[in-house]
Amino acid sequence: MSSNVDELLYGSLSEAEAEIKEILSEFSVKQVLDTEFRFCGKEVKQNDDMSIFVTAKDNTENIRPIDISAGRLTDKCNGVQNTALRSVVASLAWVARQVRPTLSCRVSKLQTVAGKATGNDLRECNKTLEYALETSTEGIFYSTEMGPWDDSVVCSINDASFGNEEVEVQPGVWEDGGSQQGGSIRLAPADVVNATVTTVHPISWSSTVIKRACRATLMAETMAMIKGTEAGERIRAAIVDMRGQLDFRNWEESASSQMGHCWMTDCESLYEHLVSPK
């Protein structure tokens, strides 16, 4: 709903509202919205307990399925079908990046078939879209129960599959045996390592094919963790910089001294290797 701009700018202000006033004074703002509004294609709603829920319901429901003509599922797609596939997958990829981590893996697999798709890939794309439409009200929830911002740590959660993907090794040349990696960067409370259940805030997530050839599960899990922890280190440095505590000449050490970074994996072999004193 729309708030009273004059009251926001000139009324009694809390510390947070004073900061908003200072920001708004530097820009020409026609309308100020709070509590529930639409921003960059996403619906944002703040509940009475100050928690925030973000969805992309309208954009998801505007995606139309691919018209699959009669033919065998193994037949290669024509130019029109390939264009339609790219369009739907691009739309789903945007939704997945913004508010739907659960779509990331399926969308990633659809992206790898562009240019060599068959009728079966079109059907899989429509099934993915059908799932997205059925769950269009799902999104990202930011709870108020996480704990103090100043005590939070960055948490990198990574996982990988092994040898079950097809990878393009050269333009137009595909090989079996590729591995998929998935990861998510979260803001977490300081005791996340010892907690059985906890509240975290999602910052970023992705699901992609590992470009390197992996000869074992441990290698795939390691590559996924490297990708996730490097991304977590950059995000941690950005947060420490927001706090005015980052030394740009020695950013890795200064960031680690000011904020923790928790690495999480479900691979026991990788965990044992990393914590081994040897």
N, C-alpha and C positions, 0 to 999 in steps of 0.2 A: 504494500500500500504506500501511498505518497505521504511523506511527512511534511510538516510545516517548515519551509526553508528559513523563514524569518526567525522562527523560534529556535531553530537549530543554530543559526548564525549569531543571533543577538540575545537569546534568552539565557537563563542560568545554565551553566555548562559544567559537566563533570570533567575530570582530567582527560578521559578518552574523547569526549565531545570537543574539548578545547583543541586537541590535536586535529580532529576532523575539520574544525573551523579554520585552522591554520592552513591545511591542505586546500580546502575549498576557496580560500581567499586568493590563491595563486592561479586558479583556473576559472574559466567562464562556464558555469554549470547551470543548465536550464532547469533541471529537475533532480531532486534528491529522493531516492527510494530506499526504504528499509523494510526489514522483516520478511517480505516476500516480493521477489522481482525476477526478471529475466535478464541475463547478461551473457553476451557472446554465444547465444544459442543454447544456454543452459538455464534451467529453472533453479533458483536459489531460495530456500526458505529457512528462516530462523525461528525456532520454536520458543515457547515461553521460558524454558529452562536454559535458553541461549545456545542450545545445540543447533547445528546447521546440517541441512540435507540438500544435496545437489543432484539433480537429474537432468537428462536430455530427452524427456518424454516426447515433446513435439517433433524434434528433429528425427528421432527414431521412427515415429509413426508416419513420417512423410516419405520414408524409403519404400519404394515399390519393388515387388519381387520380379525376377527375370521370367519372361515368357518362354517356356521351354517347348519348342515344337516337337512334333512326333519324330522319333528316330531312336537309334540304339544309344544306350548310355556310354558306350565306348567310342562313339563317333566324335571326331574333333569338332570344336565349335567354329562357326564362321565368323567373319569380321564383326557383324552386328551383335552376335552373342558375346564375343570377347569384349566389345565396348560396353555392353550392358553389365557384364561381370565386373569389369574394372570400376564402373560407376557405383555399383552396390557395395563392393568391397571397400572402396575409398570412403563411402559414407559410414559403413560399419566401423572402419578403422578410426574415424574421427570420434565416434561415440565411445569406442573402447578406450581410446587415449584420454578422453575427458572424464568419464564417470563410470565406465563399465570394465573393470579389470577382468571379469569372468569371460568376456568375449575375446580377450587378447590372443589366446592360443589358437582358437578356431579361425580368427581373422588372419593371423600370421600364416597359417597353412594355406588359406585361400589366396593370399598375396603371392605365394610361391608358384602358383599354377598359371599366372597371367601369361598369355601368349601360347600356351600349350594345353588349354583346358578342354575337357570333354563334357559330354552331357551329364556324366556323373558328378563333375565338379559344379556344374550349374545347379544340380539338385542339392548338393551339399551347401552351396551358398544360400539357396532358398530356405533350407532347414535352419541354417544359422540365423537368417533374418527372421524366420518364424519364431525362434526362441527369443530373439531380441524384442520382437513385438509383444510377445506374451509377458515379458518381464520388463516392459518399458518404464514402469514406475520405480524400478530399482535404481540405485545410484550410490553416491558416496556420503557417508554419515560421519560428521565430526562431533564427537561427544564432548561434554564439559567435564567429564570425570577423569581425564588423563592425569591431571596434576599440574604443578607449577611449570610454566614455560622455561624459567631459568634453570630448572633442574633436569630438563628433558635431554634425551640422547637420541642420536640417529641410529636406526635399526635397519640393516640390510638383510632381506630374506631372499634366498636364492635356491633354485632347484633346476634339474636338468633331466631329460630323457636321453637314452643312448641308442644310436643306430636305427632309428625308426622313421627317418625323414628322407625325402629326396632333395638333393642340393644341386644347384646350377653351378658347375665347376668352371665352365666356359660359356660364352653366349650361345645358347641353343643346345648345350651339352649337359645332360643331367645324370647324376649317379645316386644310387641308393646308399644308405648307411650314414646319413647326416643325423645330427643330434639337435634337439630343441632345448633352449634355455629360457627360463622365466625368472623374473625377479621383481621385488617391490621394495621401495625405500619408504620407511615410516618414521614418524616422530613418536618416541616412546618414553614412558617414565623411567627414572633412573634405575629402578629395581627390576627392569624387564627381564634380565638374565635369570633371576631367581623366582619370578612370578609364574604361577600356574595358569592364571587367567588375568589378563590386563587389557587396558584400553589404549589404542594407538591411533595416530592420525596418518592416513596415507598421503604421501607426497607425490610419488611417481611409481610407474609400473610398466613392464614390457614383457613381450614373449617373442623371441626371434630365433632363427636358425643359427647355430654356432658355425662360423665360417671356417674354422679349422677342422681338419679331420680328427676325430677322437677315436682312439683305439681301445678305450676301456671306459667303464662307467665313471671311475674315479677321475679320469681326465675331463670328461664332460662336466661333472660336478665342479671340478676345479675351475674350468673356464667360465662357468656360470657365476661362481663366487667372485672371481677376479673382476668380471664386468660389473657385478652388483656393488662390490666394496669400493671400486674406483668411483662409481657414481655417488655412493654414499659419502666418500671423502670430499668430493666437490660440493655436495649439498651442505655438509657440515661446515666447510670453510665459508660458504655463503651465509649460513646462520650466524657463525661467529663474527663475520664481518658486519652483519646487521647489528650486532651487539657492540660494535666498535672495538673489538678485541683481537682483530686479525693483523698479523705482521706479514705484509705482502712479500717481503724478501725471504721469509721463512714460513710460508703459509701452512705447510703440512704440520710442522711441529707446534706452531702457535695454536692451530685449530685443535689439535689433539690434546693440548694442555688445558683447553678451556671447555671441551665438550667430549663426552664419550661416544663411542661408535661400536655397536653390538653387531656381530656377524652371526647369522643363523643358517644352518643347513640340516637336512635330514640324512646326510650321508655320513654314517658312522666312521668309515675309513678316513674320510677327509677331516672330520673332527679330531680323531685320534692323532692324525699326523700333525695338525696345527697346534695341539696342546702338548705334544710330546716334548719333554726337555732335551731330547736328543737332536 
